[in-house]
Amino acid sequence: MTEITIQLTPWQAERSQYYRPNTPLPPRADNDIPEILSPAGNYEKLKAAVLYGADAVYLAAHQFGLRAFAGNFAKEELAEAIDYAHRHGVRVYVTINILAHPSDIDQLPPIVEYVDHCGADGVIVSDPGIFRIVKQYAPDIDVNISTQASVTNQEACNFWYEAGARRIILARELSLKEIAVIRQNIPPDMTLEGFVHGAMCMAWSGRCLLSNIATGRDANRGACAQPCRWSYHVTETGRLKDAEDGTGEPFTWQVEQDETGSFMFSSRDICMIDHIPALINAGINSFKIEGRMKGAYYVGIVTKTYRQAVDTWVREGDAMQVRPEWREELMSMVHRDYDTGFYFNHPLEDAKIAKNRARNIQATVVAIALEMVDKDRLRCEQRNKLMVGEEVEFVTPHGENFSMEVTDLFDEDGEHVMSCPHPQQIFEMTLPEGKVVEAGSFIRRRGKKHGEM
């Protein structure tokens, strides 16, 4: 994403005053207001998270995070990313959450020291061995215990607190009632983080070996091939007979959910936008959005939606009403069937298995807004082909969305053109009278629902 000027949220502006190079930012003073924690799989997604209202981001260096294919940050990029976030009042947590093998150990100390040198606000770990290395080589950095550590009770929280951790990313199998019990029985300065939106793993707290078995790629070292999302055809050939008396030849009995196969390993996506007060009242201090492998558009839209929801709760309290446009935005993302995870159901009561592939309404981002160049002219950077006569919608970081028909387009020389077909092409478009579009806004073309012609 091209460099743009960012309008900070009040929370971001408050913390940006404490910016110092290579120095962590202070946490927000009021832990009763939950943190919006967004994924930052690369620099473009980091900028989208910051622009659209995140309080904090989580990301990985080039090694030892559980999303090896997310893009991540090389050594020099990591320092730049942390500095960028801090200048805008956004905290940064670096994932070092693999389950380490002996060959990993010697490589860990220099990475831990460098992350600390860059001023990261914390590291996310699951392996007790890595925890020990962090405490040895960066004793002052905050340590957040990953969901991979499967923390499911207050005694486990207290164990990690006594070891020096100050945040627990709770196991996804916990209900809100169980989380409330945990909250009441741990030190008040220990914070709790929970997933509120995005994909869920079918394995207990993400501890899966299916990828290792199917492809040889180690999910617990960041290389998951996601075979749980593949379609399967299940057959039973050993016991069923083609004669009622059981004397006939075995025949194949095929189990399919639909014509594309069965998805018995694939979890539904979590979406908690309807339950903000319940999450807060249970004692969750940080609302985590899944999605380091997803695009900047996803990061921006989901971050903005949960930012608006939390800010509404700050103003209106538990009586807040869920805005229809929040649901509409989240439904517009490519997603599997939404669910509330295990916050209200035990895994044995409802396994949360998806019934089909990711689908629903899609929107295609055609451009990113760069700057207003005249009272009614907007300069943009192309993302997908755009043509005169198309209906587009503007999604702004802080304002309300609006739609318009594209009446004219201009190339960099100011010449009229009928389309902008070239990747990252700079162009201008005329806006309706009185409309001003914030830099960094997404310009999208709405798609069709799954199955529509």
N, C-alpha and C positions, 0 to 999 in steps of 0.2 A: 504494500500500500504506500502511495506517495506520501511524503511528510506533510502533515497538516497541523494546524493550530487546534488544540483541544480545549473545549469548555469543560472545566473540572466540576465534578459533583461537590456538594458541600463537604462530604467526608474526605474526598481526595484533596480538596483545597486545604482542609485543616491539617492533614498530614504532610502535604508538600512543603509546608513551612519549616519542617524539621529536616529537609533534605541536606545531606552532606555526602560527598563522594565516598564510596566504599563503606558506607555505614548503614546498618539496618534502620528502618523507620520504626517509630514507637507504635504499638498496637492502639486501636481505637479505645478510648478511655471507657466507653460504656459497652460492656459485654452483653447487655440486655438487647442491643440492636444487632442482629446477626450480620455477619460478614458475607458479602457476595464473592465467592471464590470461583474464578473462571479458568478454563483450560487455555494454555498458550503453547501449542505444538510447534510454532515457529514465530518469526518476528511479525509477520502480517497478522497472525491471530492474536499475538500479544497486543498490538496496537488497537485491534478491534475491541478486545476486552477492556482496555483502558478507556477508549473513547466512549464505549457504550455503558460505562458506569461500574466496572468491577472495583471492589475494595482490595482484592488480592488476586494473584494468579499463581498457578502451579505449572512448572515446566521442568525439562530435563536438560542436563548437559549431554555431550555426545556419547556418554556411556552410563550404564547402570540405572537407567530409568526403565519402567515397564512398558514403554511405548517406543521401541527401537525404530519404528518406521514412521514416526510422527514428524520427522524433519529435525526437531530438537535444535540445540545450540552448540556450535563449536566453541572452543575456549574463549576466543576473543569476542565472539557474539554474546556469550553468556554475560560477560562484564558489561557490554553495551546494553543488553536487555535489562539487566537489573538496574543500571543507572537510569535508563529511560523510564522504567516503571516508577522508580523512587522520585524522579523529578516531577512526576504527575501524581504523587501521593498514593501509589499502589504498592502494596507489599508483595514479596516474591518468595515462594517456597520451592526449593529445588528437590526433585525426586531422586533418591538413591535407594529405591525400594525393591531391587531384585533380591532373590534368595541366592546369596553368593556361594560360589564354588571355590575350592582352594586356589585355582588359577587366577581368581579375581582379587585376592586379598592384597597382594603387593601393589596393585594399581590403584587401590582406593585411597590411601593417605594423601597423595598429591592432589587428587580431585577434591577431597574434603577440604584440604587447606586452601585450595584456590576458590572454592565456593564461599568459604568464610572470608577470604581476602576481598572478594567482590562485594561483600556486604549483604549477602542474602539474609532474608528475615527468618529463615528456618530451612531445615531439610526434612524430607519425609523418608522414613526408613521402616522396614519390617523385620529385617534380620538382626537378631541380638548381637551377632558378630560385627555387623556394620555399625550398629548403635555404639558398641564399645570403641570402635575406631574413631567415630565422630567425637566421642567424649575425650579421647586421647589427643586428637590432632586439632580439634576446634571446640574446646571445652565451653566456650561462651555462646555458641550458636544454639538457637532453639531447635529442639528435636520433636517432630510430629510423628506419631506412630501410625503407620499405614493401615488401611483396611485389610491388607494382606496378612497382618499379624493376628487377625481374628479375635479382636478384643470384644467379648460379649458379656462382661460383668464388671461390677465395681472393684472387686479384688484385683482383677487384671489391670484396671486403671490405676489403682493405688500402687501396684507393683511397679508400673512404669513411672509413676510420679516419684516414687522413692529412688528410682534409678536416675532421675533427672529430666524426664519428659514432661512437657507442659500442655500437650494437646494429643487427643486420641481421635483418629479417624475411625469411627465405629464400624464394626462388622455390619454388613447390609442385611443380615438376617434378623436384626433386632426390631422389636415393635416399639412404638412410641411409649407405651406403658413401661416397658423394660428400660428404655432410655431415661425416663423420668426417675425411676428407682436408682439408676446409676448416678444421675445428676445429684441426687440427694445424699449420696454416700461417698462422694469424692471431694477433694479440696476445692474451694471456690475459685482458686486461680488456675485450675486445670480446665481447659476449654474442650468442647466436644464438637466434632465436625461430622456432618452427615450428607450423603448424596441426596440431591433433590430433583435432578433432571438428567436424562440421558440413558445410554445403554447400560444394562446390567449383565453381569457374568452368570452363567448357569451353574458354576461351581461354587462351593462354600467359600465365601470371601475371596473369590478369584483364584483359589488354589487348584488349578486345573492341570491335568496331564494329557488331555485329549489331543492337543496340538503336538505334544511330544510323540505320542503314539502314531498319529496320522501322518505327520510330516517331518518329524525329527527336530522341529523348531520349539525351543524351550519357552513356554509361556511365562514361567516364573523368573526368566532372565530377560524379558522384554520382547521376545520374538514370536508371540502368539499368532498363529495363522487363522484363528477364529473358525475352526471346523465346526463349532457349534452352530454357526450360521448357514452351513451348507444344507442342501435338501437331501433327504435320505429316503430310501425305499426299504421298508422293513418286511422281511418274509419269515414265515415259519414253515419248515419243511419236514420236521421229524415225526410229529405225532398225529397230525390230522390225516384222515384217510378219505378216499372218495367213495366209500361204501358205509352205510349206516352201522353195519355190524363190525366195522373196524378191520375187515379183511382186505380191503382194497389197497391200491397203490397210494403212497404218500403224494399229496399235491401241495403246490405252493399257495399259501394264503398271504396276500399282499396287503399291507396296512399303509394307507396314504391319507394325508389330510386334504390335499387337493391335487390337481393335475400335475403340479410341479414337484410333488413329493411330500415328505413329512418333515416337520421342524421340531421334533421332540426334544432337542437340546437347546433350542434358541429361546432366550428369555424375552419377555416384553420389555419395553422401555419404561423407565420411571418418570412420572410427572407429578409434582406436588404443588402446583400453582394454586390449587383449590384449598390447600391446607396450611397456609403460612402461619396462622396463629397456633395451630396444634403443634407444629414443629418448634416454634419458639417456646411455648409453654412446657414442652417436654424437656427443654434445656439445651437444645442444639444452638451453638454459638456461631457456626460457620456453615453456610449453605453451599455445598459443592456441586458444580455443574460438570458432568462428564463430557469428554469430547476432544481430547488432544489430537485425535486422528481426523477430526471433522474440520470444515473450512471456516474462514474468517466470518463469512455471512452467518453461519450457525452460531458461532461464538457471540457475535454482536447482537443478534436478535434474541437469543435466550438470555444473555446477560441483561439486556435492556428490560426484558419482561420481568425478570425476578427483581431487578433494581426497582422498577415501578411498584411491584407488589410489596416489597419490604418498606419502601418509603410511604406507601399508603398505610401500612400497619403502624408506622411511627406516628402518622397524623391521626388515624382513626381507631387504633387499638384493635382488640379482638372482634369488634363489631364490623370490621372492614368487609366490604362487598367485593367479590371477585369480578373484575371488569371483563365483559365478553370479549373485548379486543385482545386481552392477554391469552385467552384460550385460542382465539383465532390465529394469533401469531404462532403459537407453539404447534397448532395443528397444521400450519402451512409448511413446517419443516418436514423433510423426509424422515420418517420414523416408523418403528413397529408400533403395534397397538400399545397405547399408554396404559399405565397401571400405577398403583401407589406402592409398589414394591412390597416389602414385608412389614411396613409400618403399622398395618392394621390386620395382617394375617400371618400366621405361622407358616414356614415353608412346607410343613406336612399337611396343612389345610389347603393351600393353594400354591402350586409349584411355579406359577407365573410364566408358563410356557407360551410363546407366541404362536398364533394360529396360521400365520402366513408370512410372506416376505415383507421387508420394509416397503411402505407404500404411502398412500394419502397424497394430499395436495403438494405439489412442488412449485417453487418459484425460481426463475432463472435470473441471476444477477447479470444485468447488461452493462453496468457502469458504476464507478465510484465517483461521487462528487468531490471536486478539488477546491474550487473557490468561485465566488461570484465575481464576475469581471465587469458587470454593468448592472444597472438596477433590475434588468430582466434577463440577463444572460449568465448561464452557468457553464463553467469549464469542467470537463469530466475526463476520466480515464476509462477506456473501454474494457469490458470483461467478456462479453459475448455480442454477437452481431446485433445491431440496432438499426431500425429502418423508420423513415418518416411514415406517419400514419398509425404506428403502433400505440397501444395503450400501455403506459408504464406507471409504476407506483414508486413514490419516494419514501424510504424508511429512514428517518432521521434519528440521530443518537438521543436527542432530548425532547423533540417536539412530536406533534401528531403526524401520522402518515397522510399523504394525499396522492391522488391519481390525476393523470392528464394524458391527452393525446399528443404525441410528438408531432409538432407542426413544421419544424425545420431543424436542420443540422448543419454545422459549419466545421470545416477542417481547420488545421492550424494556421492556414493562410487566410482564413476568413471567407473561403469560398463555400457556396451552398453545395451540399452533397445529399444524396438520397439515402445513403446508408453509411454505417461505420463498421466495416467488416474485419478490421485488422486488430490483432491482440494488443492491448495496452495503447491503442491509438488515442491521442489527445484530440478532443473535439469540444464544441460548444453547442448548447441548445437554448432555445428561448423558453422562458417560464411564463405562466400566466401572470397577469398584472398583480403586483403586490406580494408575490411569493418570493421568499428568501430561503435558500436551502443551505443547511449547515455542511461544512466540509466534512467528508467522511461518511456522508449519507449513502446508503445503498439504493441504487435505482434498479428495480426488478420488473420482470414481466411475469405475470401469474401464469402457472401451468394449469393442467387439467387434472381432475381427480383420476385415480387409478381406474382404468377400464373405459374412460370417456374417449370418444372419437373426436 
